[in-house]
Amino acid sequence: MNFSRQALLGIGMIIGGSVMLYAMAQQISDSNKPHLPSALIDQPSSEQESSQPLTTDIETEKRILAQKQKERAARVAEQEMRAQQFLTEQEAAEAEALAKARAESQQYVASNTPKVEESDSSESSESASAQSTDDNSTNTSNETATSASTRDQQQAVQAKQDAQRQAALKEQAAAEKAAREKKDAEAKRQADAKKQADAQALAERKKEAAETAKAEAAKNEPPKSSSDYQVKRGDGLIKLARQYNMPVEVLAQANDLSPSTSLRVGQNITIPSRSQVQRLEREAAAAEKSAEAKRNAQQKLTEARKEVKETDAKGSFGVQVALANNQAKADELAKKLQAAGYQVKTSTTSRGVRVIVGPERGKVAALALKDKINSDPKLNASEAWVLYWR
């Protein structure tokens, strides 16, 4: 009989503890519902923040970024405060539920304990001791379960806070990267705009300079007809040539002067016309070409003289420039050649008087001398030929 009472009492306590645990879990679940969504509602989405347009002012961007960082820090602090408040409320609710469960358990035990006689006092004492032991075991298991549940919830809240911090850091890094990219793009755009503006300004300056030079050249073109000019103080061939837009050599040649000749105050010189300038320029170009040919021929003659070898044909060679009808004409041509710097001899033959330049040692040097004589503009000779001297 005593065993059946104790068994019934144990079963009743187990059923009551289960009911209280279910009620306590349901109450904890109900207490969690109004708090968690509020923390999630206040969390701003990264899309809303990223949808805000970036300003073109760098200082404004920095200020906005600092303000956003402050707002994030405030939201994180607020979320941590709410989480702490939630934990506090949860602990209070658990303590209240535990106390209520203990009270209900004690009330249930008190209401279901049978009245026994004095002879059964020892059995009642044993039953009360067993009941107390079972109550302590049940309370201990309930407290352990509640503590484990609390730790799990704290870990979940901590993990959620860590995830929020990581998201905030990523969002901040993305915003800083976007700001740097925009700053670099703006700097590149400004550099390209400056480069384009500089190129356009340079082109405009070149165009203005060309127009100015063209206008100046048109203003200082040579006159259509030649005119006389009386030299003033400070005038010179170079200054007058620049003034009338013609080469100094042309102006000097028009007045039979050297380009380095100094002018006297009051001296009269001729300013050639436009057509005269063109003709003199052509003549000067032809003279320069002839002089270049003469220099080349002299260079060849010098090189040929250096290259003469003992294996060349024996004897000396000369260059016959002309065959005069008489000695007088031969002497006149010889004087002209001597004035140009050549060594000249005359030789009377049955066909006339030969005028010969030389001698040259070796036929190669004589051929080079012939080319020089034919290209000399002062001699105007084109039929010189090499002959054996002796």
Number of C-alpha atoms within 10 A of each C-alpha: 6 10 9 9 13 16 12 11 17 16 12 15 20 15 12 17 20 14 13 20 18 12 14 20 16 12 14 17 12 11 15 15 10 11 14 14 11 12 15 10 9 11 14 11 9 12 8 8 12 12 8 8 7 15 13 12 10 14 10 12 16 14 12 14 16 12 12 14 15 12 12 19 14 12 16 17 12 14 19 16 12 16 19 14 13 19 17 12 15 18 16 12 16 20 14 13 19 19 12 14 21 18 12 15 17 15 11 14 18 10 9 11 13 10 9 10 8 9 8 12 12 10 13 18 11 13 18 15 12 14 17 13 12 15 20 13 12 17 16 12 12 18 15 12 13 19 14 12 13 16 12 12 14 16 12 12 18 14 12 12 16 12 12 16 15 12 13 17 14 13 15 16 12 13 17 15 12 13 19 13 12 16 15 12 12 13 12 12 12 12 12 12 12 12 12 12 12 12 12 12 12 12 12 12 12 12 12 12 12 12 12 12 12 12 12 13 15 12 12 15 16 21 16 11 11 15 11 10 13 12 17 13 9 9 14 19 22 17 12 17 19 15 15 21 18 21 18 20 19 24 25 20 17 17 14 10 16 13 16 12 10 12 17 14 13 11 10 14 19 14 24 24 18 17 14 19 22 14 13 19 17 13 13 15 12 13 13 12 13 16 16 14 18 19 15 15 21 19 14 19 21 14 14 19 19 10 12 15 12 9 7 11 13 12 13 16 24 27 25 22 24 21 19 19 13 13 17 11 13 22 17 11 19 22 14 14 20 13 11 13 9 16 14 21 17 19 12 15 9 5 10 15 20 20 25 27 26 19 21 21 20 23 22 22 23 26 21 22 29 25 22 22 26 20 22 20 16 14 14 10 15 14 11 20 18 20 16 17 15 9
